[in-house]
Structures are given as structure tokens and as C-alpha cells.
Amino acid sequence: MAEESRASVAPSRRDQEALAARVAGPVLLPGDDGWAEEAWTLNAAVDHRPAVIVGATGPADVQAAVRFARAHELAVGVVATGHGPAVTISGGLLITTRRMSGVAIDPVARTARVEAGVSMRQLVDEAAAFGLAPLAGSAPSLGVVGYTLGGGLSVTMGRAFGWAADHVRRIDVVTADGELRQASEATEPDLFWALRGGKGNFGVVTALECALFPVTRLYAGNLFFSGRDTASVMHAYQRFTAGAPQDLMSSIALLRMPDVPSVPELLRGRLTVDIRISYLGSADDGRKLIAPLRAAAPAELDTVTERPFTDFGQIAPGPAEPVPSVEQFALLRELTPQTVDAFVAAAGPDSATAVNVIDIRHLGGALTKQRTGGNNAVDPLDAQFLLITSTIVAKGQGEERKDAGLELLDPLAPWLREAKHANFLAASDATAQRTRKAFRAPTYERLRSVKSRFDPHNAFRFNHNIPPGQG
Ligand SMILES: Cc1cc2nc3c(=O)[nH]c(=O)nc-3n(C[C@H](O)[C@H](O)[C@H](O)COP(=O)(O)OP(=O)(O)OC[C@H]3O[C@@H](n4cnc5c(N)ncnc54)[C@H](O)[C@@H]3O)c2cc1C
């Protein structure tokens, strides 16, 4: 990660008391009661070891924490839900935001004001009460703010409406000087541009306002097939995506789940192929569209049906409990019959791969070249698919095993893009060299220039770091 630009001093008990007097939430030093719960992350492969933790309850707590970090020359990290902790927080100040959980819906303007600790589940449920829906990501426990700052790839509406970051109206953020700023097109436009795509590099976001869509139902669910049918199912999926309309999102996953009781019986200790479908059109049209997938092989379980939008979390849920795992991400230019053959050879029923999940998500539509979305730091992608691998490792071994799963990318090299995407950067991408691949050159240079204005000492560096620079 980026070099520490200033020496840091571990806070003492007296420092802790002085900070605790200024914040409403808990201030913890290592070993204090509640420390482990506060430093918790979903991915148990990562073991955060900050020098001090502040459990923020609102913007004033965040300001006090950032000012304290500045005075003590500590770097600052943020954890909301712990879904993206690829970069270990070591020796700095950690701000946790889960207590900041307010949502305010404006049904007339069709917007939501979302505080920093709000989960996708909470926002979806509160918006649904007004017949509205956000551009939700896959896992209900995902943090809306962290997801949106990295672009926000919606598994229900991304191809139809673009990135979640394209639909943000305003962001409240505490910058490295401890000031609370309101960033929008009208005020602090450079900061507003950078925050939407440049992620946690520019400050601690306390709340954001985003657009909602009048969507209340989906034709959605999963088709599970035996791993023996990997080749026929993947080829059918390849043909299916070539003609898919923009209001249909889908992905295909090869699942090799461990043989343990916490895994559903259907998936336990074997290879299963899971096609995930989410369609905004009618159930009749949806049935016609996915008929070739249903005909590809006998489904072992078919849950694709008309559903309320609030079922979004059943499409591609991810782990509910902490699982130590290492992810790798890559962008696939296209999926051809030859790509499918290469996948089947590398990860199909005859492969000995140790990778537990291979998820291929269909991009395109409003997410890629034709994108008409916001003026922000999310660059248009020249890739039709996102590839995610996940390998279960021993607890706390995230750093050591950070390359797990990379071997699977080698046979796919002819179809892989060099470019990356901010929300899908792995622990193995946590160098300045690799992080910059998430941005086109002019975007990266502008991000560095905004960083040097708002965080010249790189206080926010426990992330895929964008170092300050001239631009
Ligand atoms: C199971 C799973 C499913 C996922 N599905 C999707 C998906 O469908 N679409 C998608 O686009 N991404 C997805 N992701 C990636 C996810 O969006 C990113 O990892 C995101 O950063 C998670 O944010 P968080 O707040 O939930 O996690 P955290 O680990 O709490 O935060 C991750 C990072 O986000 C930044 N951050 C969080 N809160 C703030 C804040 N208030 N101010 C400044 N920076 C902040 C920080 O850099 C922090 O290190 C998924 C990840 C997982 C593990």
C-alpha cells in the first residue's frame, strides 16, 4: 500500500479519554471490552489491528475522530459492514459507521437520504414501503455507501439504468482537515466527481442522497444444474446473453461448496452450476426469454418466478456469516464459445481447482460503452462480463494467501481486459500500480489531483489507494 507519509504515534489511555469526551459513540483501545465486535469484518480472512477504534454515531463523531487522527498523525480507515476489507487496517484509527443507520425517503422526488451505516436490506425495505427501489447490489448486508462510492453494480437493474454512482445527488463527507462538506454538482463539484467511483480515498462519507426507481416486482430467481452439465449449461448461457435485453440482469456461477452442515444440501460437497436471473419485464416475457436455459439440461432446482423486489437478496446472496475467503476479479471482454470451452477445461467437472466460487456476471447495456450516466469517476467499461473467484482460506490468512484463485485466470488470458473496476479490486490488487487499472489515465490523474487538495497527507490510505499527485 502507499507509503506512510508521516510517522504515527499510538494513542495512550489519556488520549482515549480526551477523545471519548468529544464523541457520543465508543472509543476503544486494543483489549478493551467490545474491541473484537467493533473490529469485526464479514471476511474472516482479514484481521484489522488499528491503534484505536471510534464507533461513530453521527457526523460530529466522525469530525472529532478525523481531527484526533490528524493531531496524532494516524491514518484513517472506515468499516461499515466489512464486505470490502481486502486491505488490512493496521496501526491507524478505525471509524465504524454501523450506528449511523438513518434513511429518509422522499416519495415525490423519488430519492433516499442514506446514512453511512445503512445496509442494502434496510434501504430496499424502506423504499418498498413507497413502491420504490434503489439500484441494489447482490447481498442484503452490503453497505449502501461503500457500494455506491465504488460504482455500485446492481444485480437487478444495472444493465437498464447504469451504475448506482450515476444516480447520486449529494454526498456529505468529512475530509482530512475534519471539515464536514456537502458535495454536489453545485457545491464542491470536484470532490463530488471523485467520491463517485474513487471510493474511500477522499474522506468519510456521513450520508448520501440517491435516486429511487418505481420498481416493485421482478421475474427472478435461480436455476441450479448438476456440475456434470457444466458444458451444456455454460454454452446455453453464452448464447442467451448474446441476445439478452437491457432490462435483464444475469450471472452464472460454478459452485464448489464444502461438505459442511451450514451449506444447503443441494450444494454440499459437489460442483453445482447456478444461473441467476433478474428481469424487469413481465413474467410471460421472462419465461420465453429463459426457455433456452431451462432446456439446456434438467434443472435440479428452479426458483425463477414473479417476486416482490424485496426478494432481491435471493438472487446472488453471498455469505451471511463470516467466511475467510480470498477473491480475485477480472473483466472479460466477451464470452465466446471458445471462452466457455476454456472455462469448462479450467473449472468444470474434470478440474481439480480449489476455487470455491466462480461467478460470471453479465455487464453491457447502461454499464458499458453505451453508458450515458453521470459525470463521475466511474469510467465506461469495455467489457461484457465481470469474473469473480472466491477461495476459502484459513482464518486470518487473507494476506498470506492473497493470490489464491489467480491461477484460474491464466487460461482465460485471451479474453481478459487489463482494466479493473473499483468495487472489484482484490487484496492482490492493493498496490498503486494495480489500483490505477481501475481508472482510465485522465480519470486517475484527476483523482490524484483532487486527492492532493482534500487529503494531501494521504490520511485515507487503508484502501485501494490513490496517492496525492499533481494531475
Ligand atoms: C458478498 C459480497 C457481495 C457483493 N456484491 C456486490 C454487488 O452486487 N455490486 C457491487 O458493486 N459490489 C459488490 N460487492 C463489493 C462491495 O460493493 C464493496 O466491497 C464495497 O466497498 C462494500 O462496502 P461496505 O461498506 O459494505 O463494506 P466495508 O468493508 O464496510 O467498506 C469497504 C470500503 O468502502 C469504503 N467505505 C465504506 N463506508 C465508507 C464511508 N462512509 N466513507 C468512505 N468510505 C467508505 C472504505 O474504503 C472501506 O474500506 C460485494 C462484496 C461482497 C463481499
The ligand as an SDF file (V2000), in Angstrom:
LIG
                    3D

 53 58  0  0  0  0  0  0  0  0999 V2000
  -20.7980  -10.8150   -0.7000 C   0  0  0  0  0  0  0  0  0  0  0  0
  -20.4630   -9.5640   -1.4690 C   0  0  0  0  0  0  0  0  0  0  0  0
  -21.3050   -9.1480   -2.4940 C   0  0  0  0  0  0  0  0  0  0  0  0
  -21.0160   -8.0010   -3.2270 C   0  0  0  0  0  0  0  0  0  0  0  0
  -21.8730   -7.6220   -4.2340 N   0  0  0  0  0  0  0  0  0  0  0  0
  -21.6380   -6.5000   -4.9260 C   0  0  0  0  0  0  0  0  0  0  0  0
  -22.5330   -6.0730   -5.9530 C   0  0  0  0  0  0  0  0  0  0  0  0
  -23.5430   -6.7210   -6.2350 O   0  0  0  0  0  0  0  0  0  0  0  0
  -22.2280   -4.9380   -6.6280 N   0  0  0  0  0  0  0  0  0  0  0  0
  -21.1280   -4.1810   -6.3230 C   0  0  0  0  0  0  0  0  0  0  0  0
  -20.9120   -3.1420   -6.9520 O   0  0  0  0  0  0  0  0  0  0  0  0
  -20.2620   -4.5620   -5.3620 N   0  0  0  0  0  0  0  0  0  0  0  0
  -20.4930   -5.7000   -4.6660 C   0  0  0  0  0  0  0  0  0  0  0  0
  -19.6050   -6.0880   -3.6900 N   0  0  0  0  0  0  0  0  0  0  0  0
  -18.4230   -5.2470   -3.4340 C   0  0  0  0  0  0  0  0  0  0  0  0
  -18.8090   -4.1450   -2.4260 C   0  0  0  0  0  0  0  0  0  0  0  0
  -19.6960   -3.2220   -3.0180 O   0  0  0  0  0  0  0  0  0  0  0  0
  -17.5700   -3.3810   -1.9670 C   0  0  0  0  0  0  0  0  0  0  0  0
  -16.6880   -4.2760   -1.3460 O   0  0  0  0  0  0  0  0  0  0  0  0
  -17.9490   -2.2430   -1.0200 C   0  0  0  0  0  0  0  0  0  0  0  0
  -16.7870   -1.4930   -0.7450 O   0  0  0  0  0  0  0  0  0  0  0  0
  -18.5260   -2.7430    0.2810 C   0  0  0  0  0  0  0  0  0  0  0  0
  -18.8380   -1.6620    1.1030 O   0  0  0  0  0  0  0  0  0  0  0  0
  -19.2780   -1.9190    2.5970 P   0  0  0  0  0  0  0  0  0  0  0  0
  -19.4680   -0.6050    3.2280 O   0  0  0  0  0  0  0  0  0  0  0  0
  -20.3850   -2.9030    2.6020 O   0  0  0  0  0  0  0  0  0  0  0  0
  -18.0100   -2.6710    3.1820 O   0  0  0  0  0  0  0  0  0  0  0  0
  -16.8960   -2.1720    4.2160 P   0  0  0  0  0  0  0  0  0  0  0  0
  -15.9140   -3.2870    4.3000 O   0  0  0  0  0  0  0  0  0  0  0  0
  -17.5170   -1.7380    5.4840 O   0  0  0  0  0  0  0  0  0  0  0  0
  -16.2310   -0.9490    3.4910 O   0  0  0  0  0  0  0  0  0  0  0  0
  -15.4190   -1.1900    2.3690 C   0  0  0  0  0  0  0  0  0  0  0  0
  -14.7090    0.0700    1.9610 C   0  0  0  0  0  0  0  0  0  0  0  0
  -15.6840    1.0050    1.4800 O   0  0  0  0  0  0  0  0  0  0  0  0
  -15.2490    2.3180    1.8250 C   0  0  0  0  0  0  0  0  0  0  0  0
  -16.2800    2.9190    2.6900 N   0  0  0  0  0  0  0  0  0  0  0  0
  -17.2860    2.3020    3.3560 C   0  0  0  0  0  0  0  0  0  0  0  0
  -18.0240    3.2170    4.0200 N   0  0  0  0  0  0  0  0  0  0  0  0
  -17.4410    4.4180    3.7790 C   0  0  0  0  0  0  0  0  0  0  0  0
  -17.7330    5.7570    4.1940 C   0  0  0  0  0  0  0  0  0  0  0  0
  -18.7710    6.0500    4.9740 N   0  0  0  0  0  0  0  0  0  0  0  0
  -16.9340    6.7370    3.7610 N   0  0  0  0  0  0  0  0  0  0  0  0
  -15.8720    6.4810    2.9550 C   0  0  0  0  0  0  0  0  0  0  0  0
  -15.5490    5.2450    2.5300 N   0  0  0  0  0  0  0  0  0  0  0  0
  -16.3340    4.2330    2.9360 C   0  0  0  0  0  0  0  0  0  0  0  0
  -13.9410    2.2050    2.5540 C   0  0  0  0  0  0  0  0  0  0  0  0
  -12.8890    2.3320    1.6320 O   0  0  0  0  0  0  0  0  0  0  0  0
  -13.9770    0.7970    3.0780 C   0  0  0  0  0  0  0  0  0  0  0  0
  -12.7030    0.2470    3.2590 O   0  0  0  0  0  0  0  0  0  0  0  0
  -19.8520   -7.2390   -2.9500 C   0  0  0  0  0  0  0  0  0  0  0  0
  -18.9880   -7.6680   -1.9290 C   0  0  0  0  0  0  0  0  0  0  0  0
  -19.2850   -8.8160   -1.1950 C   0  0  0  0  0  0  0  0  0  0  0  0
  -18.3430   -9.2640   -0.1240 C   0  0  0  0  0  0  0  0  0  0  0  0
  1  2  1  0
  2  3  1  0
  2 52  2  0
  3  4  2  0
  4  5  1  0
  4 50  1  0
  5  6  2  0
  6  7  1  0
  6 13  1  0
  7  8  2  0
  7  9  1  0
  9 10  1  0
 10 11  2  0
 10 12  1  0
 12 13  2  0
 13 14  1  0
 14 15  1  0
 14 50  1  0
 15 16  1  0
 16 17  1  0
 16 18  1  0
 18 19  1  0
 18 20  1  0
 20 21  1  0
 20 22  1  0
 22 23  1  0
 23 24  1  0
 24 25  2  0
 24 26  1  0
 24 27  1  0
 27 28  1  0
 28 29  2  0
 28 30  1  0
 28 31  1  0
 31 32  1  0
 32 33  1  0
 33 34  1  0
 33 48  1  0
 34 35  1  0
 35 36  1  0
 35 46  1  0
 36 37  1  0
 36 45  1  0
 37 38  2  0
 38 39  1  0
 39 40  1  0
 39 45  2  0
 40 41  1  0
 40 42  2  0
 42 43  1  0
 43 44  2  0
 44 45  1  0
 46 47  1  0
 46 48  1  0
 48 49  1  0
 50 51  2  0
 51 52  1  0
 52 53  1  0
M  END
$$$$
